[in-house]
Amino acid sequence: MEDEEWLDDPSCGLDQIELLELGFSCCAASFAEFLYRFWIENEIWFSLVPEESNRPLNDLARRYVEHYRPRRPGRSKGLH
């Protein structure tokens, strides 16, 4: 099939997919951003969760966590 002819193919079924009804949400503006988030969140998890892990969070991971940490009144910035 050439160009966008595949969109007209009844087996494609794009007209039957309702992403909003399936509960999908966007977590990144691009695939590169998604890969970065996947990587850094796994780095953070493997530093914090396994009991035998002695890997400290690197500066990049620490800044990522700090960015998403909820702010509370009277609390100073930085991980403690």
C-alpha positions as CSV (number, residue, x, y, z in Angstrom):
1,M,0.0,0.0,0.0
2,E,1.2,3.4,-0.8
3,D,1.4,6.4,1.5
4,E,-1.8,6.6,3.6
5,E,-3.8,4.0,1.7
6,W,-3.5,1.7,4.7
7,L,-5.8,4.1,6.6
8,D,-8.7,3.1,4.3
9,D,-8.0,-0.7,4.8
10,P,-10.9,-2.0,7.0
11,S,-8.5,-4.4,8.8
12,C,-6.7,-1.3,10.2
13,G,-9.6,-0.5,12.6
14,L,-8.3,3.0,13.6
15,D,-11.9,4.2,13.6
16,Q,-12.6,1.6,16.4
17,I,-9.9,2.8,18.8
18,E,-11.0,5.3,21.4
19,L,-7.9,6.0,23.5
20,L,-9.7,8.3,25.9
21,E,-12.2,5.5,26.7
22,L,-9.3,3.1,27.4
23,G,-7.8,5.3,30.1
24,F,-4.5,6.1,28.4
25,S,-2.6,9.2,29.5
26,C,0.4,11.0,28.1
27,C,3.5,10.9,30.2
28,A,5.9,12.4,27.8
29,A,5.9,14.8,24.9
30,S,8.2,12.7,22.8
31,F,9.6,9.2,22.5
32,A,13.0,10.5,23.6
33,E,11.4,12.1,26.7
34,F,9.6,8.8,27.5
35,L,12.9,6.8,27.2
36,Y,14.6,9.3,29.5
37,R,11.9,9.0,32.1
38,F,11.8,5.2,31.9
39,W,15.6,5.1,32.3
40,I,15.9,7.6,35.2
41,E,13.0,6.2,37.1
42,N,14.5,2.7,36.9
43,E,17.8,4.1,38.1
44,I,16.0,5.7,41.1
45,W,14.1,2.5,41.8
46,F,17.2,0.3,41.7
47,S,19.0,2.8,44.0
48,L,16.2,2.9,46.6
49,V,14.2,-0.3,46.6
50,P,16.5,-3.4,46.6
51,E,17.7,-3.9,50.2
52,E,21.1,-5.0,49.1
53,S,21.5,-1.8,46.9
54,N,24.3,0.4,48.1
55,R,24.1,2.7,45.0
56,P,23.5,6.3,46.0
57,L,21.3,8.5,43.9
58,N,23.4,10.5,41.4
59,D,22.9,14.2,41.0
60,L,20.7,13.8,38.0
61,A,18.4,11.3,39.8
62,R,18.3,13.5,42.9
63,R,17.2,16.6,40.8
64,Y,14.6,14.5,39.1
65,V,13.1,13.3,42.4
66,E,13.3,16.9,43.8
67,H,11.3,18.2,40.8
68,Y,8.4,15.8,41.5
69,R,8.5,16.0,45.3
70,P,5.4,17.7,46.7
71,R,6.1,21.0,48.3
72,R,5.0,21.5,51.9
73,P,4.9,24.8,53.7
74,G,7.9,25.4,55.9
75,R,9.9,22.6,54.4
76,S,13.4,23.4,53.0
77,K,14.5,22.4,49.6
78,G,16.7,19.4,49.0
79,L,16.6,15.7,49.9
80,H,17.3,14.8,53.5
